[in-house]
Amino acid sequence: MDEFKDSVLLSKSQLRLWMALYLCPQLGIGSLKKLEALLPNVLSVFQLPESELPNYKLSPKQITKLLMPDWQYIDRLVDWLTSQQILVLPFNHMLYPSLLFNTARPPVLLFLKGNIKLLNQVQLAFVGSRNPTAYGSQVTKNFVRELVGLQVVITSGLAIGIDGIAHKAALSAKGQTIAVLGSGLNQIYPKRHLYLAEQIVEQDGLLVSEFLPNVPPVQFNFPKRNRIIAGMTNGTVVVEAAIKSGSLITAQIAVEEGRDVFAIPGSIFNPLSVGCHHLIKQGAKIVTGIDDIIEEYVGLTKTDNFSNKKDLAEDKLLASVGHDTTSIDVIVQQSNLPVEQVLTKLLSLEVEGLIVAVPGGYLKVSS
């Protein structure tokens, strides 16, 4: 471990005590904050005489657990965390993400693998459908690529669909990304993203979980994960989402925490656009280009690498491709160019990420 990590690690004795607190029943963030206000340090509760513990509004069951933790289990857990280079940040740690700490229900502990320096950098969350359209996929790739060029950290939930696309786009563009899990770090979910999780760590990203390592990905864990995604980030970008979806739950949490919510519009005929259009009606900022996002944050400015796309956007052929599927015949007719030239130029535009090939033709994904 590098010097930075060594300087912020909990000692083994501290980590053992935090695990004992974490395993104490019904001792949540509210109770622990109250304890910390009454004691020199929340871990001081282990130094109190048994007779004094009831004075701190601890139940008999909690007192028993604090007096007699399962040290054998805790020591096995601590050894595993150490062997896997997983760091643990309690809510009162100096590196605990400040935005998350100031939410209504911050996690007591964060289990982390990777670059913990990312926790307090500018982050934008990308959320959306597990079955996105070609349009939603390409929009996500374009926006993420441009944002990581501005040193924005891309945060998402490692799920299939928009989440995975956002993580992969960040890595492909040599940017940094955070994956927040709805399971423990020894239970990466979905399994098909195990390699992606490894890539994130290898490329200086970060995996985050509030769950013990072997906690499985059960259904009620994912709303908890979503509150971390919304709470830890400066804003949430919703790409494609049904009206009843986890993405809209994440957006709602972001609103409640006073964070920015950005919604990308789509076709009125696409069911996956309904959620985004609903958010826009409710006051989310409509996003038709990267400028709509970066203008909200001081210090984020475009660099010269955006100019090529602006020139391409004025290209005669690009103007012939619509945001709905446009056939080759229509593109040839509207551009008034030879078929051979059209096919060559379409390939170039696809490589640039301005259009995407779909069944029946092409569609435009740039603004």
C-alpha positions as CSV (number, residue, x, y, z in Angstrom):
1,M,0.0,0.0,0.0
2,D,1.2,3.5,-0.7
3,E,2.0,6.1,1.8
4,F,-1.3,7.9,1.5
5,K,-3.3,4.7,2.3
6,D,-1.0,3.8,5.2
7,S,-1.5,7.3,6.7
8,V,-5.3,6.9,6.8
9,L,-5.8,3.2,7.6
10,L,-7.6,2.3,10.8
11,S,-5.3,0.3,13.1
12,K,-6.2,-3.3,13.5
13,S,-7.6,-2.7,17.0
14,Q,-9.7,0.2,15.7
15,L,-11.0,-1.9,12.9
16,R,-11.9,-4.8,15.3
17,L,-14.0,-2.3,17.4
18,W,-15.7,-0.8,14.4
19,M,-16.7,-4.3,13.2
20,A,-18.1,-5.0,16.7
21,L,-20.1,-1.8,16.5
22,Y,-21.3,-2.6,13.0
23,L,-22.5,-6.0,14.1
24,C,-24.4,-4.7,17.1
25,P,-28.1,-5.0,16.4
26,Q,-30.1,-1.8,15.6
27,L,-27.2,0.4,16.3
28,G,-27.5,2.7,13.2
29,I,-26.1,6.0,12.2
30,G,-28.5,8.0,14.4
31,S,-27.6,6.1,17.5
32,L,-23.9,6.2,16.8
33,K,-24.0,10.0,16.2
34,K,-25.7,10.4,19.5
35,L,-23.1,8.2,21.2
36,E,-20.3,10.2,19.6
37,A,-21.7,13.4,20.9
38,L,-21.7,12.1,24.5
39,L,-18.3,10.4,24.4
40,P,-14.7,11.5,23.5
41,N,-15.0,9.0,20.6
42,V,-17.7,6.6,19.6
43,L,-15.2,3.7,20.2
44,S,-15.0,4.8,23.9
45,V,-18.2,2.9,24.4
46,F,-16.1,-0.2,24.8
47,Q,-14.3,1.3,27.7
48,L,-17.4,2.1,29.7
49,P,-18.3,0.0,32.8
50,E,-21.2,-2.3,32.2
51,S,-23.2,-0.4,34.8
52,E,-23.0,2.8,32.8
53,L,-24.1,1.4,29.4
54,P,-27.8,1.7,30.1
55,N,-27.3,5.4,30.6
56,Y,-26.6,5.7,26.9
57,K,-30.0,4.3,25.9
58,L,-28.6,1.0,24.8
59,S,-30.9,-2.0,24.9
60,P,-30.1,-5.1,26.9
61,K,-29.4,-7.0,23.7
62,Q,-27.1,-4.2,22.4
63,I,-25.2,-4.2,25.8
64,T,-24.7,-7.9,25.6
65,K,-23.3,-7.7,22.1
66,L,-20.9,-4.8,23.0
67,L,-19.7,-6.7,26.1
68,M,-19.3,-10.0,24.3
69,P,-18.6,-9.5,20.6
70,D,-17.9,-12.6,18.5
71,W,-14.2,-11.9,18.3
72,Q,-13.4,-15.1,16.4
73,Y,-15.7,-14.1,13.6
74,I,-14.5,-10.5,13.7
75,D,-10.8,-11.5,13.6
76,R,-11.5,-13.7,10.5
77,L,-13.3,-10.8,8.9
78,V,-10.5,-8.3,9.6
79,D,-7.9,-10.8,8.3
80,W,-9.8,-11.2,5.1
81,L,-10.3,-7.4,4.6
82,T,-6.6,-6.9,5.1
83,S,-5.6,-9.7,2.7
84,Q,-7.8,-8.3,0.0
85,Q,-6.6,-4.7,0.6
86,I,-10.1,-3.5,1.4
87,L,-10.2,-0.3,3.4
88,V,-12.9,0.5,5.8
89,L,-14.0,4.1,6.4
90,P,-16.4,4.9,9.3
91,F,-18.7,7.8,9.0
92,N,-16.5,10.0,11.2
93,H,-13.3,9.4,9.3
94,M,-11.6,12.4,7.7
95,L,-11.8,10.8,4.2
96,Y,-15.5,9.8,4.4
97,P,-17.1,11.5,1.4
98,S,-18.4,14.9,2.7
99,L,-21.4,15.0,0.4
100,L,-22.5,11.5,1.6
101,F,-22.0,12.4,5.2
102,N,-24.4,15.3,4.9
103,T,-27.2,13.1,3.6
104,A,-30.2,12.0,5.7
105,R,-28.9,8.4,6.2
106,P,-25.2,8.0,5.5
107,P,-23.8,4.5,5.9
108,V,-22.1,3.7,9.1
109,L,-19.2,2.1,7.3
110,L,-17.9,2.1,3.7
111,F,-15.9,-0.9,2.4
112,L,-13.6,0.3,-0.3
113,K,-11.3,-1.3,-2.8
114,G,-9.2,0.9,-5.1
115,N,-8.4,4.6,-5.2
116,I,-10.0,6.2,-2.2
117,K,-8.9,9.7,-3.3
118,L,-11.8,9.7,-5.7
119,L,-14.4,9.8,-2.9
120,N,-14.2,13.6,-2.6
121,Q,-13.6,14.5,-6.2
122,V,-16.3,15.9,-8.5
123,Q,-18.6,13.0,-9.4
124,L,-21.5,12.6,-11.7
125,A,-23.7,9.6,-11.6
126,F,-25.1,7.9,-14.7
127,V,-28.2,5.8,-14.3
128,G,-30.7,4.3,-16.7
129,S,-32.2,1.2,-18.2
130,R,-30.8,-2.3,-18.0
131,N,-32.0,-2.7,-21.6
132,P,-31.0,0.6,-23.3
133,T,-31.6,1.5,-26.9
134,A,-28.7,2.1,-29.3
135,Y,-29.4,5.8,-28.8
136,G,-29.2,5.6,-25.0
137,S,-26.0,3.5,-25.2
138,Q,-24.2,5.9,-27.5
139,V,-25.3,9.1,-25.7
140,T,-23.9,7.6,-22.5
141,K,-20.6,6.8,-24.2
142,N,-20.3,10.3,-25.7
143,F,-21.2,12.2,-22.5
144,V,-18.9,10.1,-20.3
145,R,-16.0,10.4,-22.7
146,E,-16.3,14.2,-22.7
147,L,-16.8,14.4,-18.9
148,V,-13.8,12.3,-18.0
149,G,-11.8,14.6,-20.2
150,L,-12.7,17.3,-17.8
151,Q,-11.5,15.2,-14.8
152,V,-15.0,14.3,-13.7
153,V,-15.4,10.9,-11.9
154,I,-18.2,8.8,-13.3
155,T,-20.2,6.9,-10.6
156,S,-22.7,4.2,-11.2
157,G,-24.0,0.9,-9.9
158,L,-22.2,-1.8,-11.9
159,A,-25.5,-3.0,-13.2
160,I,-26.2,-4.4,-16.7
161,G,-27.2,-1.6,-19.2
162,I,-26.4,2.1,-18.7
163,D,-24.4,1.5,-15.5
164,G,-22.0,-0.9,-17.2
165,I,-21.8,1.2,-20.4
166,A,-20.9,4.3,-18.3
167,H,-18.1,2.4,-16.4
168,K,-16.7,0.9,-19.6
169,A,-16.8,4.3,-21.4
170,A,-14.9,5.9,-18.6
171,L,-12.2,3.2,-18.6
172,S,-12.0,3.3,-22.4
173,A,-11.4,7.1,-22.3
174,K,-8.7,6.6,-19.6
175,G,-10.9,8.2,-17.0
176,Q,-11.8,7.2,-13.5
177,T,-15.0,5.6,-12.3
178,I,-16.6,4.5,-9.0
179,A,-18.9,1.4,-8.8
180,V,-21.3,1.3,-5.9
181,L,-22.4,-2.2,-5.1
182,G,-25.7,-3.6,-3.8
183,S,-23.8,-6.5,-2.3
184,G,-20.6,-7.2,-0.4
185,L,-17.2,-6.9,-2.1
186,N,-16.8,-10.7,-2.1
187,Q,-20.1,-11.0,-3.9
188,I,-19.7,-9.0,-7.1
189,Y,-23.0,-8.7,-8.9
190,P,-23.8,-9.2,-11.7
191,K,-21.3,-12.0,-12.1
192,R,-20.8,-11.1,-15.7
193,H,-19.3,-7.8,-14.5
194,L,-16.7,-9.4,-12.3
195,Y,-14.0,-8.7,-14.9
196,L,-15.3,-5.1,-15.2
197,A,-15.0,-4.7,-11.4
198,E,-11.4,-5.9,-11.6
199,Q,-10.7,-3.5,-14.4
200,I,-12.1,-0.6,-12.5
201,V,-9.7,-1.3,-9.6
202,E,-6.7,-1.9,-11.9
203,Q,-7.3,1.4,-13.8
204,D,-7.3,3.5,-10.6
205,G,-11.0,3.4,-10.0
206,L,-12.9,2.4,-6.9
207,L,-15.4,-0.2,-5.7
208,V,-17.7,0.9,-2.8
209,S,-20.1,-1.1,-0.6
210,E,-21.7,-0.5,2.7
211,F,-22.3,-4.3,3.2
212,L,-20.1,-7.0,4.8
213,P,-18.0,-8.8,2.2
214,N,-20.3,-11.9,1.9
215,V,-23.6,-10.2,1.8
216,P,-25.5,-11.4,-1.3
217,P,-27.2,-9.1,-3.8
218,V,-30.7,-9.3,-2.3
219,Q,-33.5,-7.1,-3.6
220,F,-33.8,-4.6,-0.7
221,N,-30.0,-3.8,-0.9
222,F,-30.4,-1.9,-4.2
223,P,-32.4,1.1,-2.9
224,K,-29.6,1.4,-0.3
225,R,-27.0,1.3,-3.0
226,N,-29.0,4.0,-4.9
227,R,-29.0,6.4,-2.0
228,I,-25.2,6.2,-1.9
229,I,-24.9,6.9,-5.6
230,A,-27.2,9.9,-5.3
231,G,-25.7,11.1,-2.0
232,M,-22.1,10.8,-3.0
233,T,-22.3,12.6,-6.3
234,N,-22.7,16.2,-7.4
235,G,-25.4,15.3,-9.9
236,T,-27.3,12.4,-11.5
237,V,-27.7,12.0,-15.2
238,V,-30.7,9.8,-16.2
239,V,-30.3,8.5,-19.7
240,E,-33.2,6.2,-20.3
241,A,-35.7,5.0,-17.7
242,A,-39.2,3.6,-17.3
243,I,-41.6,5.5,-15.1
244,K,-41.2,2.9,-12.4
245,S,-37.5,2.1,-12.1
246,G,-34.6,2.2,-9.8
247,S,-33.1,5.1,-11.9
248,L,-36.1,7.3,-11.0
249,I,-35.7,6.3,-7.3
250,T,-32.0,7.4,-7.5
251,A,-33.1,10.7,-9.1
252,Q,-35.7,11.3,-6.5
253,I,-33.1,10.8,-3.7
254,A,-30.8,13.2,-5.5
255,V,-33.6,15.8,-5.5
256,E,-34.3,15.2,-1.8
257,E,-30.6,15.7,-1.0
258,G,-30.4,18.9,-3.0
259,R,-28.3,17.6,-5.8
260,D,-28.6,18.3,-9.6
261,V,-30.7,16.0,-11.7
262,F,-30.2,15.9,-15.5
263,A,-32.5,14.1,-17.9
264,I,-31.8,13.2,-21.5
265,P,-34.8,13.4,-23.7
266,G,-35.8,10.7,-26.2
267,S,-38.5,9.7,-28.6
268,I,-42.1,10.1,-27.3
269,F,-42.7,6.7,-28.7
270,N,-40.0,5.0,-26.6
271,P,-41.2,3.7,-23.2
272,L,-37.7,4.2,-21.9
273,S,-38.1,8.0,-22.5
274,V,-41.1,8.2,-20.2
275,G,-39.1,8.4,-17.0
276,C,-36.8,11.1,-18.4
277,H,-39.7,13.2,-19.7
278,H,-41.4,12.8,-16.3
279,L,-38.3,14.1,-14.6
280,I,-38.1,17.1,-17.0
281,K,-41.7,18.0,-16.2
282,Q,-40.8,17.8,-12.5
283,G,-38.0,20.3,-12.9
284,A,-34.9,18.2,-13.9
285,K,-32.6,19.9,-16.3
286,I,-33.0,18.8,-19.9
287,V,-29.7,17.8,-21.4
288,T,-29.2,18.1,-25.2
289,G,-25.5,18.6,-25.1
290,I,-22.5,18.4,-22.7
291,D,-22.7,22.2,-22.2
292,D,-26.0,21.7,-20.3
293,I,-24.1,19.8,-17.6
294,I,-20.8,21.5,-17.4
295,E,-22.2,25.0,-17.1
296,E,-23.6,24.0,-13.7
297,Y,-20.1,23.4,-12.2
298,V,-17.4,26.1,-11.7
299,G,-14.1,25.0,-13.1
300,L,-15.4,22.6,-15.8
301,T,-14.6,24.0,-19.2
302,K,-14.3,22.4,-22.6
303,T,-10.9,21.8,-24.1
304,D,-9.9,22.0,-27.7
305,N,-10.8,18.3,-28.4
306,F,-14.4,19.3,-28.7
307,S,-13.9,21.4,-31.7
308,N,-13.8,18.5,-34.2
309,K,-17.2,17.4,-33.2
310,K,-18.6,20.9,-33.7
311,D,-17.3,20.9,-37.2
312,L,-18.7,17.4,-37.9
313,A,-22.0,18.5,-36.6
314,E,-22.2,20.9,-39.5
315,D,-21.4,18.3,-42.0
316,K,-23.9,17.8,-44.8
317,L,-24.1,14.1,-44.3
318,L,-24.5,14.2,-40.5
319,A,-27.4,16.7,-41.0
320,S,-29.1,14.0,-43.1
321,V,-29.2,11.5,-40.2
322,G,-32.1,11.9,-37.8
323,H,-32.4,11.1,-34.1
324,D,-34.7,8.3,-35.1
325,T,-33.6,5.5,-37.4
326,T,-32.8,6.9,-40.8
327,S,-32.4,4.5,-43.7
328,I,-29.5,4.5,-46.1
329,D,-31.8,5.5,-49.0
330,V,-33.1,8.5,-47.1
331,I,-29.6,9.6,-46.2
332,V,-28.4,9.3,-49.8
333,Q,-31.5,11.3,-51.0
334,Q,-31.2,14.1,-48.4
335,S,-27.4,14.4,-48.7
336,N,-27.4,14.3,-52.5
337,L,-24.1,12.4,-52.4
338,P,-23.0,9.2,-54.2
339,V,-23.8,6.0,-52.3
340,E,-20.1,5.0,-52.1
341,Q,-19.2,8.4,-50.5
342,V,-22.2,8.1,-48.1
343,L,-21.1,4.7,-46.9
344,T,-17.5,5.8,-46.3
345,K,-18.6,8.9,-44.5
346,L,-21.1,7.1,-42.3
347,L,-18.3,4.8,-41.2
348,S,-16.2,7.8,-40.3
349,L,-19.1,9.4,-38.3
350,E,-19.7,6.1,-36.5
351,V,-16.1,5.9,-35.4
352,E,-16.3,9.5,-34.2
353,G,-19.3,8.4,-32.0
354,L,-21.7,10.9,-33.7
355,I,-24.0,8.2,-35.2
356,V,-24.7,4.6,-34.5
357,A,-25.7,1.8,-36.9
358,V,-29.1,0.2,-35.9
359,P,-31.4,-2.2,-37.7
360,G,-32.8,-0.4,-40.7
361,G,-30.2,2.3,-40.9
362,Y,-28.5,4.9,-38.7
363,L,-29.4,7.3,-36.0
364,K,-27.8,10.5,-34.7
365,V,-26.6,10.5,-31.1
366,S,-24.8,13.9,-30.9
367,S,-26.6,17.2,-30.3
